[in-house]
Amino acid sequence: MADPSEIRKKLEIAVPAAEVSEAAERAVAGLQKKVHLRGFRPGKAPASLIQRLYADEIRREVLNELVPKYLFQRAEQEGFVIVGSPEIRDVHFQPGEPLRFTAEFEIQPEIELADYKGIPIAYQEPEVTDEDVARRLEQLRREKAELVTVEPRPLAAGDFALVAIESLAGADPPIRQEDLSLEIAGEDTLPAFTENLLGLSPGEEKEFDVHYPEDYGQRRLAGKTVRFRVRVKAVRRRELPELNDEFARDLGDYMNLEELREAVRRSLLVERQLEARREAEQRLVDKLIQMHDFPVPQAYVERQLELEAARSMQLMESQGLDPARLDWQKFAETRRDRVLRDVKASLILEKIADREGIYATQDEVDREVQRIARQERQPVAAVRMRLEKQDGLRRIAHRIRTQKTLDFLFEHATKRPVE
């Protein structure tokens, strides 16, 4: 098991008194030009007065100049690549004396690459059966179905209930909707709605409680129990179109049903190939992590956790929730192990990419920027400018390089059938 102390370093550093004095003189000279003291013209205040009145600011400027300079010089001499923000303490700063301080920090770990070519993984080319095609065509029929209102009668499984719904307690803000369609016994309908609406007819209403699961998509309802009043307005049934040449032509540029079937088969095959490839790549990454034992800098883990927290808060804000409600400690606890694994995998893949000379080309980055612009329906120049400001181009290049490295590993892996 890797020892975290291997990448935790401490340096005691001294800066010659002469250089400290020169840095202090530069700080004083800079302040002389900026500050305005009563009785003195700009830039004419005595240095001794500036030193006395602005001692704290002079100290701060000297430390800001000399501490990073001497720390990174010494780290380079020692062969350390500093990760994150060093902890500076035990600072000794007195006029006419050497500046002394202690710096503690993490460094980039040394990764001794194992033999990453020929890694055995389970993989086989996926297949698409006639039954798979038939199921996808049935799904397309359901998507193109129309809901038709039928004569008033009690609701049954498979019906779509058009209801007016309002929350009586448990929801903040309250829920009120005049025309909501619920599929009775549908996969996306919470069981409580199905159980309480079954058998009701248009014009009837009912009050009941609905408990939302902890992982419910709308965070403001997740884990809550809400009291609803629901009134049934109409009963609807799904009418499916016939599976024929006309249906195929309505879907797109297909001459007949047979062309549609072949297009569906090709689409399913591409989907399954991508999924099989992703699963194989995940197995590759798992094997790489098992093959390499080294300490991971906590600075990398914390940075990734902060990025994920920022994304979660943006999502909360887009859903009308207060980002301040995010419990950072719980958030970090539940994600730390996965983030640690992801960071370790990233470091290994970067090391392999360095050894194999794998990089993202400018053309590849440009194509991705163009794809994003098409997706967002924005001018390419505007998207590029935004990405440059947000460090997005570097992240795009990193993603491309990572994927190319995974492609390389997959091509050189030893594939065996999936059991």
N, C-alpha and C positions, 0 to 999 in steps of 0.2 A: 504493500500500500504506500502510495507516494506521501512523503512528509511535507506538509505545507511550509515548514520552516526552511526548506531548501530554497524557496523563492522569496523569503522574507530577509531583507538585508538591513544592516545599520552601519552608517558611516559617521565618523567624527571628523569634522572639517575645520581647518583654520585658514583664515584669509590674512595675508600680511598687513601689518599696521599701515604701511605706506599706501597700499591700495585702498584701505578703508578711508584714510584721510583724503585721498584724491576723490573718492566717490562722495564724501561728505562735502568737499569744496564744490563739486559739481551741483550737488543738491542745493547748497546755499546760493550759488550763483543763479540757479534757476528761480529760486524763491525771490531773490533780489529783484529780478525783472518782473515778477508777477505781483508781489504784495505792495500795498500802498500804506505807508506809515506816516502819521501826522508829523510834520516838521521836516520831512525829507522828500526830495524830488524822486520820481520813479527811477529805480535802479541805483539810487545813491545811499540807501540805508546801510549802515556799517554791518559787516559780516558778523561781528561779535553780537550785535543786537538781534540779527536774524537767527543766529544759533541759539540764543537764549529764549526768544519768543516762539520759535518753531522747532524746538528740539524733537518733539514726537514725530513731526512730519519729516524732518531730516532723517531720523532713524528709520522710518518706514521706507523712504526712498532708497536709502543705502542698502537696506536688507532686500528690497525688491530687485535691486540691480545685482548685488553680489551673491546672494544665496543661490538663485538658480544657476548663475554662471559657474560658480565653483562646484556646486553639486553635480551638474551634468559633466563638467570636466573630469571630476574624480570618478564618476560612474563610468565614463568612457574609458578611463585608464584601467579600471577594474574589469572592464568587459561586461558591464551591466546594461541592460535595456530596461529603463524604468517604466513601470506600468502604473497608471493612475496618478493620484496626487500624493507626493511624499509628505510625511508627517515631520514637521520641523519643530524641535524643542531644544531646551537647554541653551538658549541663545545668550551669548556673552558679547555685549556691545558697549564699549567705553571709548571715548575719544583718546587717540594716541595709542591704543592697544589693538592687537590682532582681534578680528571678529572670529568667534568660535560658535559652532552650533552642531547639533546632532540631527541626522536625517534618517528616518526609517521608511522603507518603501518595499513594494513588491517588484520583482523583475520578471521579464519574459522567461517562461520555463524552457529548459533544454529538452527537445523531443528527439529521442533516438528512434527513427522510423524502423518498424518491423517490415517484413516482406509483404508489401501490400498488393503485389500482382499474383493472380491465381487464387484469390480468396474464394473458398467454396461457398456458394449460396444456392438456395432453392429457387428455381425459376423455370417456367415453361411457357411457351407461346400460348396465349389464350385462344379459345375457339368460340364460334357463335353458331348455335343450333337454330333449326327452323322454329323451335318452340320459343327461343329468345326473341326472334324477329316477330313472332305472333304476339308475344307479350308487349313488345314495344309498340306495335301497331294498335293494340287495344288501348294502351296508354294514350296514344295520339287521338284515338276516337273519343276517349273520355275528356281530353283537353278541349276538343272541338264540340263537345256536347252542349246542348241548350237546355236550360232549366225551364220547364213548362208548368204553369200553375194548373193543378187538377181540382176537381170538385171537392168541396170541404169534406174532410173525413179525419179520423184519428191518425196521428203521425205514427209511421212504422219505420223499421230499420231500412236505410237506403234513401228515405225521403230527405228533402231539403226543407227545413223550416224557415220561413221568413218571419222574423220576430222583432218586436220592440223590446229593448232591454235597458234596465237602469239599475245601478248599484244602490243599495240601501245602507250598507255599512261595510267597512273594511278596505275601501279603495280611496286613495288620495292621489290626485283629484278624483272626484266621483266619475263613474262611467255612465254614459247615456248615449244610446244609439237607436234610431227609429227603424232602420231597415238593415238588419243583420241576418245573413244566411248561414245556417248551421246544418251540416250533414249529420243526420241521426245515425249513430253508431259508426261515423266516419273516423278514419285514422287520426285526423287533425282535430277532432272534437273531444273535449275533456269528458270522461265518463259521467261526471255529475250532470252535465247538460243532457246527455242521452237518456240517463235514467229518469230524470225529472220531466223531460218533454215527451217521452214515449207515451202514446195514447191520448195526448191533448189534441183538441181540434181548434180550427181558427175561431178566434173570439175568446178563447179561454186563456187564463193567466195563472201563474203560480209563483210563489216565493220559495227560494231554497238557497242553501249554502254551496259554494264551490271552493274547494281547496286547491290552490295552485302549487305544483311541485317546486322544489327548491331550484331546479335548473330550468324553470320556465323562461322562455325567450324574452318576455318583457320583464325587466328587472323590478319595476315598481309593483308587480303582482307576484313575483317569485316568493314562494313560501307562505303566502297570505291566504286567509279564508275570507271570501267576499260574499255578502248576502245580496242576492239579486231578486228583482221582480221581472218576470218575463211574460210577455203577451204574444200568443201565436197569431200572426196576421194571415198567413197563407201556407198551403202545402204545395210543394213543387217536386217534380220528378225529372230525372235526367234523361233526355232523349239523345241517343247515340246516332251519329250519321252512319250510313251503310258503308261497308268497306268495299269500294269499287273504284273504277278508273276515275270517276268524277271526284271522289274523295281525294285521290292522289293528285289530280290537277289543282284542286283547291288548296292543297298544302304547299305547292311550289312548282318548280320547273320540271315536272314529271309528266311523261306522255301517258302512262298507265300505271296500274297497281303494281305490276311486276318491277317497273323501274323504281318505284317507291320502296318496294321490298329490298331490292339490291342496295339502295342508298342507306336504308336502315341497317342492313347487315354490315356495310362498310363503317358506318358511324359507330355501331356497337363494338366492332373489332378495334377501332382506334381507341375508344374509351377504355376497353379492357386491356389493350396493350399499354396504355399510359398508366393504368392502375397497377398492372402487374410489374411494370418498370419501377413505379414509385415504391411498391412493397419490396422489391429486390434491392433497390438502393437503400431502403431503410435497414434491411438485413445487413447490407455491406457496412453501413455506418455503425450498427451495433457491434459487428465483428471488429471493426477498427478500434472502437472504444475499449473492447475487451483486450485487444492486442497491445495497447499502449497505456502505460501507467506513469503519470506525471502529475504534479500539483497544478491546479488551475488557479490563476490569480483571482482573488475575491473582487478586485477592482473591476474585472471584466464581467463577473456575475452581477455585481451591483448595478453596473451601467446598463446591462441588458434588462434587469428587473425594472429599472427606472424608465426605460424606453417602453416596456410593455405596460407599465402603469400609466404612462402618458397616453398611450393608445386607448387604454380602457377608460380613462377619464374623458377623452374626446368622444368615445362611443356613448358614455353616460350623458354627456352634454347634448349630443345629437338626439338622444331619447327623451330629453326634457328633464333629466335627473341632475341633482347637484353633485358635481365631481368631488366635492369636499367630503362626501359620505363614503368614499373609498377607504376601507380599512387597510392601510399600508402593511401593517404587521401580518395580518391574515393573508393578504394578497401575496406577500413575499414568501411566507411559510408554505403556501400551497403550490408555489411555482418554482421554488429554489432548486429542487432536485432536477427538474426537467431543464431549467435554464443552465445549470451546471453541466448537464450532459450535452446540451446544444453547444455551449461554449467550447467544451473539450473537443467535440466533433469538428467544430469550425477551425480550431487550432491545428488539428491533425490534417484536415483537408488543405489548409493554407500551406502547411509544410510540404505536403505531397505536390501541390501545384507549383511551389517554388522549385522543387527538385526536378519536376518534369517540364518546367518552362511553360506552364499553362496560364494564359492571361486572357482577359476580355479585349477584343479589338475595338477600335473606334467605330467601325461599321456595325458591330454587334450592339454597341451601346446606342448608336443612332437609330437602329431599327427598333429597339425597345422604346426609345423616346417617341418615335413615330407611332408605334402601336398604342402607347398610352394616350397620345394626342387624338388618335382616331376613336379610341374608347370614350374619351371625355368630350369629344367633338370640340376640341380647342385647337388653335393654330400651333404648329410644331414649335415655332420660335417662343411663344408664350409659355408653353409647357417646359421647354428647355430652360428658360430663364428662371422659372419657379423652382425647378429641380436643382439648378445650380445654387440658388440661395439656401435651399434646404439640405444641401449635401446629398441630394438624391442621385446625382450622376455617379458618385462614388459607390453608393449602395447598389445601384443597378450593375455597375461593373463587378462588384463583389459577388452578387447573386449569379451573374453569368459565369464568372470564374469558378464558383462553387459547383454549378451544374456541369460545366465542362469537365471538372475534376471527377465528379460522380460518373459522368459518361465514360471517362477514361477507365475508371476502376471497374465499371460494369463490363466494358469490352474485354478487359483482361481477367475477369473473374472466371472461376470454374463453376459452370452451371450444372445443377443436378435437378431431376424432376421434383416437383412439390409432392410431398406425401399426402 
